[in-house]
Structure formats: C-alpha cells, structure tokens
Amino acid sequence: MIKERRDLLKAHDYGAFPPEDWWEPDQRKGVSPPPLEKSFDENAKLIDLIDPKNFKVGKIPLIDAIANRASERSFTDKPLTLEEISYLLWATQGVKEVDKNKVWTRRVVPSGGGRQPYETYLLIQNVDTLKRGVYRYLPIEHKLVLVTEYLPSADELMDKAWFQNFIGKSAVVFVWAATPYKTEWRYSLVSYKDILIEAGHICQNLYLACEGIDAGTCAIAAYEQKVMDELIQVDGENELTIYIAPVGKIKAR
Ligand SMILES: Cc1cc2nc3c(=O)[nH]c(=O)nc-3n(C[C@H](O)[C@H](O)[C@H](O)COP(=O)(O)O)c2cc1C
C-alpha cells in the first residue's frame, strides 16, 4: 500500500519499461483534447476584471517579494479592491497564449505539456464591488463568472473549516480544483505527480503577488474535501479541490 502511494512520486520510464498500470493516453489514440477551460453558461453575466496592462498595484522588487514571503493566518478587515483581485488572478493563472488548435495554453505558471489542469474558484467575502459568493475565474477571457451567491457566513465558514478556521476572517479564499482528465489525456499515469506539483507553482505566485499589495496568504492542503467540493459545486471525482489559500490584508510587518 505504501509502495503504491510512493510510486505516485516517481517518474517512470515510459518508453522501455512502462509501469504495469500505465495506459495508452487518449492523445495517442487520436481523441480530441478536452476544453482549455470549463464551460460556462453563455447567457451568464460575466464580471469584467482590470486588464493586466493597466495594473498600478504589485510593482515591488521581486527580491523583496521573495525575501518577505511568509504564511499569514491573521487578516485585517480591510477589503481587497477589484484591481487587487484581478492582479492576484492574473499572477496565478493569467493566460499569455492560446494554441490555435486549442490544445494548450501558456500561462504565467508552467504546466507539463501546457495542460494547465486547474480551475480557480474564489470564495469572496470582502472585496469592493463584488457581492459575497462563489465565483470562478475564466482565465482565457480574464473575467469572473458567478457560481452561486450562496456562501456560508464567516462564522459558519470557520466552523466548517474547523482547524483552518482562519479562512473565515479572510477577504477571499482561492480554491484550486483540478480536472484530472486534462492531464490524463496526454500523460496517463504520470498525470497525478504533475497535477500536484503544478498546484505549488500556482500558490507560490499567489504568495509573491500578495507581497505587492500588503496582503498575505497561507497555503492549505488540510481542508475538508467534501465541504470544499460542495461549496464550489464540483463532483469531487472529475473535478476536485486540491489546494486552497485564504487571502486578506495584513498589518504592516
Ligand atoms: C503543501 C503545503 C500544505 C500546507 N498546508 C497547510 C495547512 O493545511 N494549514 C496551515 O495552516 N498551513 C499550511 N501550510 C503552510 C505551512 O505551515 C508553512 O508554509 C510553514 O509553516 C512554513 O512557514 P512559512 O510559509 O511562513 O515559511 C502548508 C504549506 C504547504 C507548502
């Protein structure tokens, strides 16, 4: 059992010695690639975000962001602005190029084969101009779509998140959910190692970007799986929460 679990951590020689449970990926079988981002109701009213070209925030030296990065679990009541939310979304999942054949996207974070298996959900509690609720980032459009206005109160959220209860005090919780098939389509068994590594790239950018707006975050792997999957309305199998990170303004360090 432990051996099988540890196998997840390994790279494999797929050419000469593929592992026994390897399967031929759909890409090699000529199956069309999955969509680059999750579909949304075309009649939905999308929320415009600030264009990255117009960001005035986040202009601190990279060396300071790296040196000062730390996990923050205590937030002030100050709201985040729409520009700050736009900047954090772009810094974590911003799209730089879409393949003309719609097979891959290039984003601000790397991803094996450009598969980019993550969707970003926001549990918005305290952001200027945005109503409390659950939203999803549309990275190709650089817009938000409302998932549901239902978000438990801060107290309920603290209850549901039990020992990570500080998420209740944040302005927004980033929830990254993977669609495993996006990566499986190309990489078969090695997908799971890639998917997990890639969450780290995304979250590190969030940490660094927070430094540029007097905000803080804390990576959380020990969340309640069912609670999170239900909040963002995913089935927990074909799409599931992998990593979360509450963000809020912090007192000067
Ligand atoms: C993969 C991963 C999972 C983590 N999960 C949690 C968590 O569930 N709850 C929490 O409070 N902190 C969590 N952290 C934050 C760590 O506790 C934190 O990074 C560590 O204490 C070092 O502090 P620093 O980030 O300020 O350097 C996690 C960090 C990583 C990288």
Ligand as a Chemical Component Dictionary entry (heavy atoms), coordinates in Angstrom:
data_LIG
# 
_chem_comp.id                   LIG 
_chem_comp.type                 NON-POLYMER 
_chem_comp.pdbx_formal_charge   0 
_chem_comp.three_letter_code    LIG 
# 
loop_
_chem_comp_atom.comp_id 
_chem_comp_atom.atom_id 
_chem_comp_atom.alt_atom_id 
_chem_comp_atom.type_symbol 
_chem_comp_atom.charge 
_chem_comp_atom.model_Cartn_x 
_chem_comp_atom.model_Cartn_y 
_chem_comp_atom.model_Cartn_z 
_chem_comp_atom.pdbx_ordinal 
LIG C1  C1  C 0 1.823  21.846 0.665 1  
LIG C2  C2  C 0 1.573  22.739 1.851 2  
LIG C3  C3  C 0 0.488  22.489 2.660 3  
LIG C4  C4  C 0 0.201  23.345 3.729 4  
LIG N1  N1  N 0 -0.934 23.121 4.441 5  
LIG C5  C5  C 0 -1.216 23.950 5.471 6  
LIG C6  C6  C 0 -2.419 23.783 6.180 7  
LIG O1  O1  O 0 -3.224 22.912 5.889 8  
LIG N2  N2  N 0 -2.677 24.660 7.193 9  
LIG C7  C7  C 0 -1.825 25.660 7.521 10 
LIG O2  O2  O 0 -2.120 26.431 8.444 11 
LIG N3  N3  N 0 -0.668 25.850 6.856 12 
LIG C8  C8  C 0 -0.348 25.034 5.836 13 
LIG N4  N4  N 0 0.791  25.235 5.112 14 
LIG C9  C9  C 0 1.685  26.357 5.442 15 
LIG C10 C10 C 0 2.906  25.866 6.215 16 
LIG O3  O3  O 0 2.546  25.536 7.531 17 
LIG C11 C11 C 0 4.005  26.946 6.195 18 
LIG O4  O4  O 0 4.474  27.105 4.871 19 
LIG C12 C12 C 0 5.154  26.576 7.104 20 
LIG O5  O5  O 0 4.772  26.619 8.458 21 
LIG C13 C13 C 0 6.361  27.498 6.908 22 
LIG O6  O6  O 0 6.003  28.840 7.139 23 
LIG P1  P1  P 0 6.207  29.968 6.034 24 
LIG O7  O7  O 0 5.330  29.616 4.857 25 
LIG O8  O8  O 0 5.772  31.233 6.696 26 
LIG O9  O9  O 0 7.643  29.966 5.656 27 
LIG C14 C14 C 0 1.080  24.414 4.033 28 
LIG C15 C15 C 0 2.172  24.651 3.203 29 
LIG C16 C16 C 0 2.416  23.843 2.114 30 
LIG C17 C17 C 0 3.578  24.153 1.212 31 
# 
loop_
_chem_comp_bond.comp_id 
_chem_comp_bond.atom_id_1 
_chem_comp_bond.atom_id_2 
_chem_comp_bond.value_order 
_chem_comp_bond.pdbx_ordinal 
LIG C1  C2  SING 1  
LIG C2  C3  SING 2  
LIG C2  C16 DOUB 3  
LIG C3  C4  DOUB 4  
LIG C4  N1  SING 5  
LIG C4  C14 SING 6  
LIG N1  C5  DOUB 7  
LIG C5  C6  SING 8  
LIG C5  C8  SING 9  
LIG C6  O1  DOUB 10 
LIG C6  N2  SING 11 
LIG N2  C7  SING 12 
LIG C7  O2  DOUB 13 
LIG C7  N3  SING 14 
LIG N3  C8  DOUB 15 
LIG C8  N4  SING 16 
LIG N4  C9  SING 17 
LIG N4  C14 SING 18 
LIG C9  C10 SING 19 
LIG C10 O3  SING 20 
LIG C10 C11 SING 21 
LIG C11 O4  SING 22 
LIG C11 C12 SING 23 
LIG C12 O5  SING 24 
LIG C12 C13 SING 25 
LIG C13 O6  SING 26 
LIG O6  P1  SING 27 
LIG P1  O7  DOUB 28 
LIG P1  O8  SING 29 
LIG P1  O9  SING 30 
LIG C14 C15 DOUB 31 
LIG C15 C16 SING 32 
LIG C16 C17 SING 33 
# 
